[in-house]
Amino acid sequence: MKFKPYPKYKASGVEWLGDVPHAWEIVPFKREIERNDGGAWGDEPDAETGTLTVVLRSTEQTADGQWNINDPAMRKLSNTELAGSLLAEGDLVVTKSSGSSLHIGKTTLVSADVAKLGCCYSNFMQRIRLRRSSVPKFVWYVMNNDISRSQFDLLSNSTTGLANLNSTMIGELKLSIPPVEEQSTIATFLDLETAKIDTLIAKQEKLIDLLKEKRQAVISHAVTKGLDPTVPMKPSGVEWLGDVPEHWIHRRIRFCASLNPSKSEISHLARNYEVSFLPMEAIGDDGKLRLDITKAISDVEYGYTYFRNGDITIAKITPCYENGKGGFMDGLTNGIGFGTTELIVVRPNSQTNGLFLKWLFESKLFRKIGEGYMYGAGGQKRVPDDFVRNFAISWPPLTEQQEIVAYLDKVTAKIDILIAKAQQAIALQKEHRTALISAAVTGKIDVRNIACKAVDKRSTQKFNKVQHANI
């Protein structure tokens, strides 16, 4: 869709805004605000006094300004706190304290559904209640625009890495404001157009999920059933495994590989010997390795896990384990690498293909069973080494392992290309969405007639649908 500019512009006097439509005003945000209040956190639910109330937190605001309210906090608030921080439809809630530029200044709009919760908001957030001259949905689009968010990033002061905004800083945000009727028109246009874009994104995300499911199904079938559908089968004796090829041998991993090799095998190397260093973030969920960091052995020989080319690593801590972090070690500097102690290292023996092991460890069935063996409290659970060491499955002969590896390399590569294309499409749609919002709320495009036509078309379609139903 091509958009025309406004017929007449004027200089805004603000470098990053440039020219704005002639009828628009350049104002500090505080001019549009009726109330600008901090929140309340109250007391623990078991406190003797106070009213038990839902208190929303900044963690329930997404980076793009949506609500994600799944398990809100219940707090005891005094009558004063309750009266001062109760949210109403049309309020804007701003994250004013965060360690991330992605989250500082993120703004959510209180809808009728959120207001019905009778909720308040925490002290890490600021409530903005607008004057009648401003349309909340239009201002919400402005606040989550890159231009506004970058202002918040610059305005926020930093203490020990934590960025902070206050009511004064938020009020100093510079806005280009159209007449109130035009605000409603632009907000309506953006609602319609972003809904179309979001639908396209959702379709691509669903496609990615389906492709990932297919990828997992292909991997799991290949490593448990093989490639030949005509081969004679036998019961494995394991419920989740079912029938397996008759000639495959059931055995534990400890008979096919060793775990966590000793660093003593490289003790003869000089301490300044250069090796690869792989922190957890250098090991992708897709098994790909980022090998741009090297260190001397003396810097990593204590407190880190050792591996070499041909080894397979498995992340043992949640959520890295569930996400499939790990991979086949290859291309390491001088064939040696070190990484986090949260890795299990598996070294295949002469009758085991390391890449076959890699595919087995990547399979959903292996990951899912391992989750049941995790130990530890809270979000820091770990898969024990013994689970991997004693994991039992039917193994094909070495030559068949190699055939399965070649097949999975080929098939998954094709699926990965399709996933990458869908991800690229999503990225382009998100860029288009951001650019469209930015252009509309800064007056670079004139959407007034387009929005009116779209609303008229939607009203006509709704009327026709009702008439058809009546007939």
Secondary structure, DSSP 8 states (H G I E B T S, - for coil): ------S-EEE-S-TTT-EEETT-EEEEGGGGEEEEEE----B-TT-SSSEEEEEE-GGGB-TTS-B--SS-EEEEE-HHHHHHH---TT-EEEE-EES-TTTTT-EEE--HHHHHTT-EE-TTEEEEEE-TTS-HHHHHHHHTSHHHHHHHHHH-EEETTEEE--HHHHHT-EEEE--HHHHHHHHHHHHHHHHHHHHHHHHHHHHHHHHHHHHHHHHHHHHHH-S-TTS-EEE-S-TTT-EEETT-EEEEGGGTEEES--GGGGTTS-TT-EEEEE-GGGB-TTS-B----EEEHHHHSSSSEEEETT-EEEE-BTTTTTTT-EEE--S-GGGEEEE-TTEEEEEE-TTS-HHHHHHHHHSHHHHHHHHTT-BSSTT--B--HHHHHH-EEEE--HHHHHHHHHHHHHHHHHHHHHHHHHHHHHHHHHHHHHHHHHHHHTTSS--HHHHHHHHHHHHHHHHHHHHHHH-
